[in-house]
């Protein structure tokens, strides 16, 4: 039970209601003088220390310890008398044993101040939030050499106002440093102090690119493949929206609601004003709309039906959908009471209200829900091997709706193949960019312009095995830490928690 106190001589154990009191003393052994190192066991006097140890059976453990004050036998030693210490069990001036302090430090490392204090109280270790933070700050930061391959990314201290930069080992995910902002000068200054870096993985930030270019001109910059794919997804969704009039005929839409009516009214008003020679800015002022909204409607050749796909939960009526559809097709005026009686004979156990709501929502009419631009984009951007047969059939119809969507599907598949690093991917990327610029896909063409601006880093990202995935994982952990400390801690404590292993 008291194995952690094996270096002491336990003289008595008093079992109280909530506290276990242990009386102990140090062993009668010679110890070295802290000044000259000479062994001595000559006692000058005794001192008492009261320390806390790890709890037992949910109760606090208090140790009343008697330690010796010893005399150094060497004449002229500057440490004539000294109080003996117990390394590994007690530290100087501490009121808790080393193992209890270590447990508190680990709890504070995971939960920080207030939450650590609440949990420690439940574990029979009462302490304040300030004490938990002191134990947390005593944990040493890891000291290790800067790796040759690093990942650089930013995270928000206060979204849209303040950001910080985190630097990690791109191969292991170990945190290396946290910088207080995301300015190029700050990163450049840090990189100049660590010249052994050979590869830097980053996103498309040009400030980071410029900092690396100035500080480490020989380092290889690698553009993260996830960010490349994410940028492509955004452009693909814009292209799908632009060709909605082509693929919308694949799945006939149901009667529109308020949103579609508003879209059509806005489109008519804007195009009427434009037909009268009114400028875009004047249209925005007359209709009290944002200028970008007016521009978006002005580019539409016709109003699009931007509807959300109905998201229904499974109900007890679903197994009888085919029967309801056939009966309503044969006799559109069939009463609901007749339908209810028929499906109850087939085994329906639900209520009449559920059937009425099911029919009023139109769930017994169409074969599939309305296809939206977001869903069509998702089908284009998903690995074909992970699509269900129904989704594969719908994707084939969408891609065959017009030549542009066919080209878009081929180009998306071609770029997805490049995301697996290989030696010849840089030449294949050049060919892919040529094909994009030959197609009538303006949004995808703007994506290739961004690739050309950062072409060297993009080529490295498609040919080298390095990526920024582990840095993104560290950022996810950082967000959890920030939620625990929101509004109650400064940057120095945040940096300390991030860097702790």
N, C-alpha and C positions, 0 to 999 in steps of 0.2 A: 504493500500500500504506500509506503514511504521510500520506495527504491531510489527516488531522486535525491534523498538525503543520506545516501549511503556513505558519503565522505564525512559525515558527522557522527557523533555519539548521541543517540536518542536516549534521553534519561526518563522522560515521562510523556504520556499522551493523555490529555484531559478531554473527554467527550462532552461538549456542551450541546445546547439545543440547536444552534445554527452555525457554530464555529467549533472547529477541532483545534485545540491548542497543543502544540508540541514543544516540549522543553528539550533543548539539545546544546551540545558544546563541541568545540573542535577537538581533534585528536591530539594526544600528547606526543607530537612528532616535531622533529627539527625542521625549520623552514628557512629559506635563504633570505638574507637581508636585501631589501630592494635597492640599496645603494652599492654595496660591495659584493653581494652574493654569497657571503659567508653563512654557513648553516649554523643555526642557533636554536636552543630550546629553553633558554633562561627566561623566566617569566618576570616581568616588571609589575604587571597588574592585569586586571580583567575589565572588559567592557561588555555591555549588553546591546544586542541589536534585535529589533523586532521586524520580521520580514513576512511577506505573504508567499505561499506556495500554491501550486495548482490545487483546485478543490477536490474533495473526496466525497463521493456519494451525494453530490449536490450541495455540499456545505463548504464554507471557507476554511482554509487551513492557515493558521498563524503560527509562526515559529519564533519562540523566544530563544535566541542564540547567544551563548556566552563565548566571546572570542578573547584571545590573549594579547596583551601588549608585551612584546619581547625586547630584549636588550641585545644589541650587536656586540660581540666579544672583541671586535677590533677597536683598539684605542685610536682616537682621532677620526673615526668614521663620522661623516656628517649626519648619518641616520643613527643616532645613539639608541633611540627606542622607536619601535614601529608597531603598528597594529597588523596582525596577520590577516591575509586575504585568502579567499577560497575560490581559486579560478575554476570556472565552469559551473559554479553553483551560485556565487554572489559576486556582484561587481561593486566597486567603491561608491559609496553614497546612495546606493539603491535600496528601495524598500520592497522589492519583489525579487524572487529568485530568477535566475537566467532563463529557465524553461518556462516560467509563467510570463515573463516579459516577452519571450519569443512567441508564445501563443497570442498574446495581446497584439503584438506587432502584425502577425499574420491576419488576424481578424480586422484590424484597422486597415491593412493593405487592401482587403477586399471590400470593406464597407465604409471606410473613412471614419468621420468623427461621431456624429449623433447615432447613426445606425450601429456602429461598433459598440458604443456605450450601452445601447439598449440590449444588444445580444449578449454582451459580457455580463450584464446584470442578471440575465436569465441563466447564465452559466455559473452563478455564484462568484463572480469576479467584479465587484462594484468599482466603477471608475467613471470619471467625467469625460466629456468629449475632448476637452483640451489635453487630458492625459493620453487619450487614444491617439491624438494627432502628434503628440511628442514622441510616442513610441514609433509612429509611422515615419516621422522625420529622421529618427535614429537609424532606420534601415539604410545601409550603404548602397549607393548607386553602383551598378555593375561597371567595372573598369576593364575594358577589353579593346583590342585594336580595331580600328575602323576597317570593315571588310572591303575587298576590291570591287564588289558589286553591291550597289545601294539602290534603294527605292525612295523616291521623293514624292510627297503628296501633301495637300493642304486639308485642313478641317476647320469648321466654323467655331470660333469662340462665342460669337454672337452673330447669327445669320444675317448676311447682307451688310454687316458693319465691321466685324473684326474676325480675322482668320489667323491661323498659325500653321507652321510647317512641321511635318514629322519626317524623320529620316530613319530608314530601317535597313537591315541586311536583307537584300532581295532574295537570297537563297534560303535563309532560315527563318526570317520573320522577326529576328531580334531587334528590339528598339535601340537605336544608336543615339539620336539626339532629337530634341524638340525645340524649334525656333519660335520666337514670340510673334512673328508676322510672316507674310508670304511675299515680301519684297525681294527683288532680285539682288539688291546690295547685301542683304542679310545672308542669303544663301551663298552668295559669292564669297563673302568674308569667311564663312565657315569652311567652305570647300578649299580655300587657299591655305587654311591651317591643317588640312588633311590631304596631302598631295598623293597618297598612294591609291586613290580611287581610279578604277579602270573603266567601269560600266555604270551608267546612271539610268535607271528606269523611271519614267515619268509619264504624266498624261500630256495633253496637248497644250499646256501652259507655255506661252512664249516667254514669260518672265523667267521661269525656271530654265528654259532652254538657253536664254541669253546669259544667265548667271553661270551655267555650266560651261558655256562656250568661252566666257571670259576667264574663268578661274582654272578650268581644266581643258585646254584646247585639244588635247590628245585623247580625252575620254570618249568612249562610245555612248551616245545617247540612244535609248531604246524607248520607242513609243508603245504604251501599253495596248495590248490587243483588245481588251475588253472595252476600252474607251473608243477605239476605232469602230468596233461593232456597234456600240451604242450610238455613235454619230451616224452610222449608216442606217440604223433603225429609224431614227428621227426623219431622215431624208426619204426613206421608203414610205413612211406613213404619209408624208406630204404628197408624194407621187400618187399613192393610192387614192387620197382624197381628190387630187386633181382629175383623176380618171373615174370618179365615182359614177358619172353618167353612163360609162361603158359597161361596168360590171354590175351595176345595180339591177339591170334587167335579168341577171342570172337567177335572182330570187325575188319574185314579185313582192313588193312591200305591202304591209297592211295600211289601212287608213291612218294618216298622220295625226299627231296631237298638236298641242299648243306650240311646242318648239318648232315643228315644221311650218306651222302657219306664220309664226313670227319670222322665221327665216325667209319665207316667200315674200312677206310684206316688205321686209327690209330690202330685199333684192330688187323688188319692183320700184320702191321709192328712190333708191340710189341710182338705178339705171335710167329712170325717168329724168332725174336731175342731170345726169351725165349726158343724156340725149339732148338736153336743152343748152348744153355748153357750160354747165356749172362745173367748177374745178373740184378736185378731191377735198381740199381743205375747206372750201365753202360748203360742200355736202356734209362734212363732219360737223360743221358749226350749225347748219340748219337742222340737222336731224339729231343733234346732241349725241353723237357717237364718237368713238376714238378714231383717229385718222387711220390707224392700222386696220381697224374693222372695216372702214369704207374701202380701203385698198383691197382687202380680201374679197369683199363682195363684188368689187369692180372687176376682179380677175375671173369671176365665175361666169361661164357662158350661159348658165341657167341655174336656178336655185336648186341646191342639193337638199335631199332629205336626210338630215343628220339626226338619226334617232338612235336611242340606246336599245340594245338587245334586251327583250324582256327576260328577267331572271326569276323563274318560278321554282318553288320547291316541289318535290314529288308529293303527289296526293293519292288518295285511295281511288280516284277516278281514272288515273292513268291507264290501268290495264284494260279499261273498257272504251278507250278513245276511238279505236277503229269501229266498234259497233255504233257509237254515237255519231261518228262521221257518216257512215253508210245510211243510218236512219234519217239524218237531217238532209242528206243529199237526195234521198228518195222522196222525202216528205218534209219540205222546209218548215211547214206549220205544225209539226208534230208537237203536242204539249209536253212540257217538262215532266209532268206527272206520269205520262206514259213511258218516257225514257227511264225515269226512276224505277218504275215497276219492272221494266225489262232487265235493267242491269242488276237489280236486286235478285232476280231469278237466276242471274249468272254468277252471283256470289258477292255483289257489292254490299259493304257493311257501313258505308258512310251515311251522312245526313243529306237531306234534300237541299239545304243551304249551300253545302259544299258543291253539289252538282250545279246549282244555279250560278254560283260564282265562277265555276270552271267554264261554263258555257258563255257567260257574259264577257269573260276575258278573251274569248276567241281561241282558247287552247285546243278546241276540238276541230278547228278549221284547217290551219296551215300544216304542211308537212315538216317545216323547220322554221326557226325564228328568223327575224329580219337580219340580214348581214350588214354589219356596220364597217366603216373604214378601219376601225381599230382591230376588229376581228379578222378582216381580210388581210391586214398587215401582219397580224400574228401568224396567220396561215402561211404567208410568204416567207416569214423569217424563222419558222420552226423547221427543225431537221425533218425531212420527209419520212424518215424511218420511225419517228415518234408520233406521227399523225394517225388518227383512227381512220378506218375506211370511209366513213361518212365525210370526214374533213378532207381526205384526199380527193374524193369526188368533187366536193365543192371548190377546192383549190384548182383543180383542172378546169372547171367552168370559168372561174375568175380569170385565170391566166389566158384563157382562149377568148376572152371578151373583146380584146383589141390588140393590135400588134405591140403597142407600148407596154401593156401589162405582161405580154409574153416575154419581151426583152427584159423587163424589170425582174421577172422571176429567174431568168437565166443569169442575169448579172448578180443577183443576190446569191445564188448558188455558187457562182464563180468566186465571189469574194469570201464566202464562208470557207471554201476549200483552201484559201490562202492563209487562214488563221491558224493552221497547223504548221509550225515553223519547218522550213525546208530550204535547201541551198538555192534553188532556182526561183524562189518566190518573188524576188525583186524584179526579175525579167517578166514573170507572169503578171505582176502588178502593172507594169508598163503596158502590156497588151490589154489588160482589163480596163485601164484608164482610156486607152484608145477606143475601145468598144463603147464605153460610156459616152464619150464625146461625139461618137458617130450616131448615137441614139437621140431621140427627141424626148429626153428626160432632164429638164433643166435643174430640178432639185438635186438629182444625183450628180449632175455635172458640177454643181457648186461643192459637193462633197469631194470630188476629185481635185478641185482647186485647193481645198484645205490640205489634202494629202501632198500635193506638190510643194506647198509652202514648207512642210516639215518632212520632206521626202527621205532624207538620210535616216532620221529616227524611225520613220515608218518602215523602211527597208530592213533596218536592224530588228525591229519588232517582229517582222514576218520571217526572218531568217535565223535569228538567235533564240535560244530556249528561255531567255530571261523575260520576266514580266513583273507587273506591280500588284499581283494578286494578294501576296502576303501583306503588303502595305495597306491594301484596302481592308484586310482582316483586322489589322491593328487599329485602323480608323473606326471600325465597328466597335471594338472593345473600348476605344477612347470615348465614343458617344455614351456608352454605359457609365463610364467613370464620370463624365460631365453631368449626366442626369443625377447622380448621387450627390454631386457637389454644387449643383446649380445655385448661383447667387450667394454662396457661403465660403468661397475659397478663391485664392488668387492664382496667377499663372505659375508661380514657383511650386506650389503644392501639386497642381495638375501635372506639371512636368515631372515632378518626383514620382508620382504614382504611375505615370505612363512608362517611365524608364525602368521601374522595378520589375524583376523577372517574374 
